[in-house]
Amino acid sequence: MPSLDAFAKTKLAALEARHLKRTLAETTRADGLWVERGGRRMLSFSCNDYLNLTHHPAVKHAAVEATKKYGVGAGASRLVTGNHPLFGELERRLAQLKGTEAACVFGSGYLANAGIVPAVASKGDLLLVDELSHSCLWAGARLSWARVEVFRHNDVAHAEEILRFHRVAHRHALIVTDGVFSMDGDLAPLKALSTLAQAYDTWLMSDDAHGLGVLGGGRGSAHATGASVDLQMGTLSKALGSYGGYVCASAAVIDLLKTRARTLIYSTGVPPASVAAALAALDIVENDTELTARPLAKAQSFTRICNLPPAASQIVPVVLGDPLAALEASQILEREGFLVTPIRPPTVPEGTARLRLAFTAGHPDDEVARLATIIRERILA
Ligand SMILES: *Cc1c(COP(=O)(O)O)cnc(C)c1O
């Protein structure tokens, strides 16, 4: 057996040869829109800060005040002494926004999914997972010990075929999908999936990390599609500009999660500053529908100029196929003052390396047009 160090070096060299090695680049985000990296100032199309709230004065102020009042850390798991008073307020507000009885805040979106799925599904149960679902839904699925069946992306007929074949042999069944797909920007057919779920005595869970604050008047993808979704999961870390995850559901489901979700029970509560920031961000989301509508409008003006299919959300993929092509395209854009990080396998399927553009409320229209023109003329041409 090689030493661990030799194992790591061999593995890294193989990844490097396929242009799949990743590195962390130090990045300073000074205002939620412009970033500085390697001495270069660039307009970022790679942040999930869709409403630019990471740097909003009222949101920052709320975080500072909460730190003064409650300290920098929660001090323990929420189940022990970490349940500071801001959690209850945020959970009431999230439930109200999503139209559910209750909500539960987790340490992050990843922790939420890794905890929720195993708390509601286990050995003897059936999970149906859209093939392009986010990594943390797969983590939750694997941790559950349930039977996992993958359905083709957004293919409701395929999901039905799986249910018709496998449903009877399993005790409970749960369909899990992103509401807005993080690397493709398209929306799940939540309405059709909820009808299917009801017909097959199955539950439905959606991951709305990219819907909250942007779609459905800011209330997310389930609201935008009018679907009934049993578990509406999301994150505080994208449009809300803060940190933490959440899920909205019935009061009993939330009580069960608070009793059984390991990633909630055995992990420290989100710091007061992050919860307070999320609350301040929600105030903005609920009161400024002009702001929440802007990221999608910017994305649609980009797709119009590029002659791409109209954007369904604020996320637009420009699929190039080869990892090296994506890296080179990203470098062209860097030289033009745009940060658009390339997305490569295994984040996306083999052969679909891409640029992933995330549009935010504050992107200047003339810069969106300049970016679109460069992509149309120099990358897609
Ligand atoms: C970002 C993301 C998550 C993880 O949320 P974090 O709060 O960043 O851990 C989960 N699901 C989807 C679809 C995401 O894009």
The ligand as a Gaussian input file, in Angstrom:
#p B3LYP/6-31G(d) Opt

LIG

0 1
 C      -26.105000      25.585000      -2.310000
 C      -27.073000      24.485000      -2.342000
 C      -27.293000      23.713000      -1.204000
 C      -26.444000      23.826000       0.032000
 O      -26.781000      24.933000       0.790000
 P      -25.686000      25.540000       1.781000
 O      -26.482000      26.368000       2.716000
 O      -24.733000      26.310000       0.955000
 O      -25.032000      24.366000       2.458000
 C      -28.296000      22.773000      -1.256000
 N      -29.015000      22.562000      -2.372000
 C      -28.807000      23.272000      -3.483000
 C      -29.652000      23.012000      -4.683000
 C      -27.820000      24.239000      -3.511000
 O      -27.589000      24.907000      -4.636000

